């Protein structure tokens, strides 16, 4: 009996059991196909990127920087509305608006791209987890442990240094060799620029000139008062600070520079295109394009604190000869030869 039982256990499957096996296989295949289809239809996560600037949306300089950032993203395969969503915010020159806009973006974005270290500092106080990418910065104090290994959640690019301000002073002095009193028009709230100005005094002494700080303050700075101070102090030439509040009032400052017939040097080439005499500094539009590379690396898994902060290696000198002619100035040939762009 036992042998017979064993033999029956080893008999081939009956027709019914075959049908059960086929049905089970078909059911499994169907469930796998449905599972794969559901997974394929599952929408991919769309990254939300915040873009915060102190400037105005109507400023050509802002538009150029945003276009460069978009181009950088597109080149890396990111398309607005498809795999990324952009959240743009503009403070329109108002420092009090920055806090409100920063808080708003921190609540809804995956990555935050900011104009400078000042905005990055405000954002870092609100979040230690959302990656923050600076398009340009001047003071890394409290933001990064070092250029090579920032640590934390802030990284990006730098733009201005004391050496750069000293170089602007040197170039302007070559154009106006008889001038001995120079002014630096700055935002009183910008500690980075104050440090930069203080460290540039060595260059001023080497050139044998007096380099004086003239400050404006607040969202509605009294630019006219600043120029009255410069007139009283018999300032012969001006260097404008790269800080957002000064750039925001670019047209007003250029009008007063023209009215007072004062030779001036600026940090960004947009000033020269708008009628300023000279500009010298890194290509900030290109830095916004480079900021897209940081966004890409972070989205691919890199930690912001492991991405080295990039320092500019190329600086562009732009000279507006039309403005020089209006001021009765002759640009020395050795300065003109160094120009990357000449506006005629």
Secondary structure as UniProt FT lines:
FT   HELIX           2..9
FT   HELIX           15..41
FT   STRAND          47..53
FT   TURN            57..58
FT   HELIX           60..75
FT   TURN            76..77
FT   TURN            81..83
FT   STRAND          84..90
FT   TURN            92..93
FT   HELIX           95..106
FT   TURN            107..108
FT   STRAND          111..114
FT   HELIX           117..126
FT   STRAND          131..134
FT   TURN            141..143
FT   TURN            152..153
FT   STRAND          154..157
FT   HELIX           162..175
FT   TURN            177..178
FT   STRAND          181..187
FT   TURN            188..189
FT   HELIX           191..199
FT   HELIX           201..207
FT   STRAND          210..216
FT   TURN            219..220
FT   HELIX           223..232
FT   TURN            233..234
FT   STRAND          237..240
FT   HELIX           244..248
FT   HELIX           250..260
FT   STRAND          263..266
FT   HELIX           269..273
FT   TURN            274..275
FT   STRAND          278..282
FT   HELIX           284..299
FT   TURN            300..301
FT   HELIX           304..306
FT   STRAND          315..320
FT   HELIX           321..327
FT   HELIX           333..337
FT   STRAND          341..343
//
